[in-house]
Amino acid sequence: MKRVSIIIWTVLIVALCAATAFASEGGGGEHHALPWMNFILRWINFIIFVGLIWYLAGKKIKDFFVGRQKGIKKDLEDLDQRRIEADKQLKEVEQSIANIEQEKQAIMDKAREDGEAAKAAIIAKAKESAEKIRAQAVLSAEHETQAAIDALRADMADMVVAAAAKILEEKLDQGRHEKLVDEYIKKVVLN
């Protein structure tokens, strides 16, 4: 209701100003009479036009301006909230910049510790691998030594057999050879 009365008063003030302006238009010495009937009809036409607009679109116009006002208010609140968040983030960034030297030192210390741990692990693994290789080399050397001894024994046995065969051939004649074979066969058959 308050708005309707404001609109009515505004229309009346505008009408009075228009009437005054129309009345002072004559100039010089001539005085024209105001066509009041024409003037009143125009005002009635204007009031009907404004009334129709108010009746048909008044609620939408009101909602538009109220909605616009609420939207602007919400935007201002959002901006205030963003400003608060931006100030908070700025303080966090300033704090992190202030602590960057400490963080850098902590990162360097952690990297150094990790490097030392990796170095110790690599050395331990290398020692373990060296021990395995050394043990395999000892075992391999023992096998090769045993194989060489066995090969040497086989060669020596072959040489002893060849030497014994040679000595027997030289000292043993055909008759004695047959006698030895017969004695050996008797021992084998009797046993």
FENMO-V901679 format. One record per pair of residues at least 6 apart in sequence whose ideal C-beta (glycine too) atoms are under 7 Angstrom apart, sorted by the first residue. I is the first residue (numbers start at 0). J is the second residue. If there is no record, write none. Layout:
i=I j=J
i=I j=J
This chain:
i=14 j=42
i=21 j=33
i=22 j=33
i=25 j=31
